[in-house]
């Protein structure tokens, strides 16, 4: 059993020496906000990998990890002497329990939700699916199997590893995650405690001590803390989409808190960060976080509060 082999060899494995320029690899990076925050905290060589580069994302290299070629390329990065850890957020679209929930349209009419592709009794995939949907589930399973191999490799070398998924995701019940179940620690939090507008529960499965404190929950509804509804929502361009799509990217405060926890773990392993860059989450401003992850506000029609010039003088020549 791979899991037992990993657990038994952890004590005998030789930890990777701390390189001069360590990096963290973000697998299934999406917007790569964690990567951007890691770079801002001194891990400048960190980067993400995904099957495509998303708009306004951080540093991402493209590799399809459901193919042998993509996995081989990713292994070359993981096996680099400078790689000191992995942060991974495998896509949970096929594992979502929300697929079985009826959808309430803006006119309050209810319709059936998308077909459930997995169930608690069949977490690796239901039996009745169209050919196209089955290919989608198989691709996800290929990725899950790859992630398990990567985790076992990292555990054997005492490298940092973090897996993120919704608390209700059926990913945690799949046979692919089963070898890791007793090898990792678990920390749950609600996204609205870190700046999100919905109280989404998320779990981090990891092998660190520093991320155990990332367990904030909703502070409670109030005049200053409100939640957006779930279901079908209408975007600014009047297109309708599922509210879960709006929660795909991490809130900026959460991405920074995760990155800060990873840097703290690296410090315990011997990394010496640039002291002027290691700012704790409670000390950074919202505008600073926006600049880190590349999310800039839309141009304002209001004039600047401060003039560009101290004084203005009329030209002595009528030019």
C-alpha positions in Angstrom: 0.0 0.0 0.0 1.5 3.4 -1.1 0.1 5.2 1.9 1.6 2.8 4.4 4.9 2.9 2.6 4.9 6.7 2.7 4.1 6.7 6.4 6.8 4.1 7.3 9.5 5.8 5.3 8.9 9.3 6.6 11.2 8.7 9.6 14.0 7.4 7.4 13.7 9.8 4.5 16.4 12.5 4.2 14.9 16.0 4.1 15.8 18.1 1.1 18.4 20.7 2.0 17.2 24.3 2.0 18.1 25.9 -1.3 19.3 29.4 -1.8 16.2 30.3 -3.8 13.4 28.0 -2.7 10.0 27.9 -4.4 6.5 26.6 -3.8 4.6 25.1 -6.8 0.9 25.8 -7.0 -0.8 23.0 -8.9 -4.2 23.6 -10.5 -3.4 27.3 -9.8 -6.3 29.0 -11.5 -5.8 32.7 -10.8 -2.6 31.8 -8.9 -3.3 34.3 -6.1 -1.5 32.1 -3.6 1.6 32.2 -5.9 1.4 36.0 -6.1 1.3 36.3 -2.3 4.2 33.8 -1.9 6.3 36.0 -4.2 5.3 39.1 -2.3 6.5 37.3 0.9 9.9 36.6 -0.4 9.5 33.3 -2.3 10.1 35.1 -5.6 10.7 31.9 -7.7 7.3 30.4 -6.9 5.0 29.7 -9.8 1.7 27.9 -10.6 0.8 25.3 -13.2 -2.6 24.8 -14.8 -4.0 23.5 -18.1 -4.5 27.1 -19.3 -3.6 30.6 -18.2 -6.5 32.5 -16.8 -7.1 36.2 -17.3 -5.4 38.4 -14.6 -3.6 35.4 -13.1 -0.2 35.4 -11.5 2.8 33.5 -12.8 1.4 30.3 -14.4 3.1 27.7 -16.6 0.7 25.7 -18.8 0.7 21.9 -18.6 -2.3 19.5 -18.9 -1.8 17.2 -15.8 -4.3 14.7 -17.2 -1.8 13.7 -19.9 1.5 11.8 -19.5 3.4 14.7 -21.1 2.0 17.3 -18.7 2.6 15.1 -15.7 6.2 14.4 -16.8 6.8 18.2 -17.1 5.3 18.8 -13.7 7.5 16.1 -12.1 10.6 17.8 -13.5 9.6 20.9 -11.5 8.6 19.0 -8.3 11.9 17.1 -8.4 13.9 20.3 -8.6 16.2 20.8 -5.6 14.7 24.2 -5.2 11.1 23.0 -4.8 10.2 23.0 -1.1 6.5 22.4 -1.3 3.3 22.1 -3.2 -0.1 23.9 -2.8 -2.8 22.1 -4.7 -6.5 22.9 -5.3 -7.9 20.1 -7.6 -11.0 21.1 -9.5 -14.1 19.9 -7.6 -16.7 20.5 -10.3 -17.5 16.8 -10.7 -17.3 16.3 -6.9 -19.8 19.1 -6.0 -22.8 18.0 -3.9 -24.5 21.2 -5.1 -25.3 19.4 -8.4 -28.2 17.6 -6.8 -29.8 20.8 -5.4 -32.7 22.3 -7.4 -31.9 25.7 -8.9 -34.0 28.8 -8.1 -34.2 31.1 -11.1 -34.4 34.9 -10.6 -38.2 34.6 -11.3 -38.3 32.2 -8.3 -39.1 29.3 -10.5 -37.3 26.1 -9.5 -35.7 23.7 -12.0 -33.6 20.5 -11.5 -30.0 21.0 -10.9 -27.2 19.5 -13.0 -26.8 15.7 -12.9 -24.8 14.4 -9.9 -21.7 12.8 -11.2 -20.6 11.3 -7.9 -22.4 10.2 -4.8 -21.2 9.2 -1.3 -21.7 5.6 -2.3 -20.0 6.0 -5.7 -17.5 8.8 -5.1 -15.3 7.7 -8.1 -18.2 8.3 -10.5 -21.8 7.2 -11.0 -22.6 4.4 -13.5 -25.0 6.2 -15.8 -23.3 9.1 -17.6 -23.1 10.3 -21.2 -19.8 9.6 -23.0 -18.8 13.2 -22.8 -19.5 13.5 -19.1 -17.7 10.2 -18.4 -14.6 11.6 -20.1 -14.8 14.6 -17.8 -15.0 12.4 -14.7 -12.2 10.2 -15.9 -9.9 13.2 -16.5 -10.6 14.4 -13.0 -9.8 10.9 -11.6 -6.5 10.9 -13.6 -5.6 14.2 -12.0 -6.6 13.0 -8.5 -4.4 9.9 -8.9 -1.5 12.1 -9.9 -2.0 14.4 -6.9 -1.9 11.4 -4.6 1.5 10.3 -6.1 2.9 13.8 -5.6 1.7 14.0 -2.0 3.4 10.6 -1.1 6.6 11.8 -2.8 6.5 15.1 -0.8 5.8 13.3 2.4 8.8 11.0 1.9 11.1 14.1 1.5 9.4 16.1 4.3 8.3 18.7 1.8 5.3 21.0 2.5 2.1 19.8 1.0 -1.4 21.4 1.1 -4.6 20.3 -0.6 -7.6 22.6 -0.7 -11.2 21.6 -1.5 -14.7 22.5 -0.3 -15.6 20.8 3.0 -18.6 19.1 1.3 -16.6 18.0 -1.8 -16.8 14.3 -2.6 -13.1 14.4 -3.5 -12.4 13.6 0.1 -14.4 10.3 -0.3 -12.7 9.1 -3.5 -10.5 6.1 -3.6 -7.7 8.3 -4.9 -7.6 10.4 -1.7 -8.0 7.3 0.6 -4.2 6.6 0.8 -3.7 10.1 2.2 -6.6 10.2 4.7 -4.6 9.3 7.8 -1.3 11.0 6.7 -2.5 14.6 6.8 -3.9 17.2 9.2 -7.1 19.0 8.5 -8.1 22.7 9.0 -11.5 24.1 8.1 -12.5 27.7 7.6 -15.3 29.9 6.2 -14.4 32.1 3.3 -16.5 35.0 4.5 -14.1 35.3 7.5 -11.4 36.2 5.0 -13.2 38.7 2.8 -15.5 36.6 0.7 -19.2 37.5 0.3 -20.5 33.9 0.9 -19.9 31.6 4.0 -18.3 28.9 1.9 -16.7 26.1 4.1 -13.3 25.0 2.9 -10.9 22.4 4.2 -7.1 22.4 3.9 -5.4 19.0 4.2 -1.7 19.5 5.0 1.4 18.4 6.8 2.2 21.7 8.6 1.8 23.2 12.0 1.5 26.8 10.8 -1.7 26.3 8.8 -3.6 24.8 11.7 -4.5 28.4 12.8 -6.2 29.1 9.6 -9.6 28.2 11.0 -11.6 31.4 11.2 -15.4 31.2 10.9 -18.2 33.6 10.0 -18.3 36.5 12.5 -22.1 36.6 12.2 -24.5 38.6 10.1 -24.5 42.3 10.8 -24.8 45.7 9.2 -21.2 45.4 8.0 -21.1 41.6 7.3 -23.7 40.3 4.8 -23.9 37.3 2.6 -24.8 37.0 -1.1 -27.3 34.3 -2.1 -26.4 30.9 -3.6 -27.9 29.6 -6.8 -28.1 31.3 -10.2 -26.8 34.9 -10.2 -26.8 37.6 -12.9 -23.5 39.2 -13.7 -22.7 42.8 -14.6 -23.1 41.9 -18.3 -26.5 40.4 -17.6 -25.2 36.8 -18.1 -26.4 34.2 -15.7 -24.0 31.8 -14.0 -23.8 29.7 -10.9 -22.8 31.5 -7.7 -20.2 28.8 -7.1 -18.2 30.2 -10.1 -17.9 33.5 -8.2 -16.2 31.7 -5.3 -13.6 29.9 -7.5 -10.9 32.5 -6.9 -9.6 32.8 -3.3 -10.5 36.0 -1.4 -7.3 38.1 -1.3 -7.1 37.9 2.5 -7.3 34.1 2.4 -4.7 33.8 -0.3 -2.3 35.9 1.7 -3.0 34.0 5.0 -2.3 30.7 3.3 0.9 32.0 1.7 2.0 33.5 5.1 1.4 30.1 6.8 3.5 28.4 4.2 6.4 30.8 4.7 6.2 30.3 8.4 6.6 26.6 7.9 9.5 27.1 5.6 11.2 29.3 8.2 10.8 26.4 10.7 12.7 24.3 8.2 15.6 26.8 8.0 14.6 29.3 5.3 15.7 32.9 6.0 13.3 35.3 4.3 14.0 38.9 3.5 12.9 40.6 6.8 11.3 43.6 5.0 8.9 41.4 3.0 7.4 39.1 5.7 4.4 41.2 6.8 1.8 39.3 8.9 -1.7 39.2 7.4 -3.1 41.5 10.1 -0.7 44.3 9.1 -1.3 44.5 5.3 -4.0 46.7 3.8 -6.7 45.8 1.4 -5.2 48.0 -1.3 -1.8 46.3 -0.9 -3.5 42.9 -1.4 -5.2 44.1 -4.5 -1.8 45.2 -5.9 -0.2 41.8 -5.1 -2.8 39.6 -6.8 -3.3 42.0 -9.8 -6.9 43.0 -9.0 -7.1 46.7 -9.6 -10.3 48.8 -9.2 -12.0 50.2 -12.2 -11.0 53.7 -13.2 -12.8 56.3 -11.1 -14.6 59.2 -12.7 -13.9 61.3 -9.6 -10.9 63.7 -9.7 -7.9 62.8 -7.6 -8.1 63.9 -4.0 -4.5 65.2 -4.2 -3.3 67.4 -7.0 -0.5 66.1 -9.2 1.4 69.4 -8.7 2.1 71.4 -5.6 1.3 74.8 -7.2 0.4 76.0 -10.7 1.9 79.2 -12.2 0.6 81.0 -15.3 3.0 81.2 -18.2 4.6 84.7 -18.5 4.4 84.3 -22.3 0.9 84.0 -23.7 1.6 80.6 -25.2 
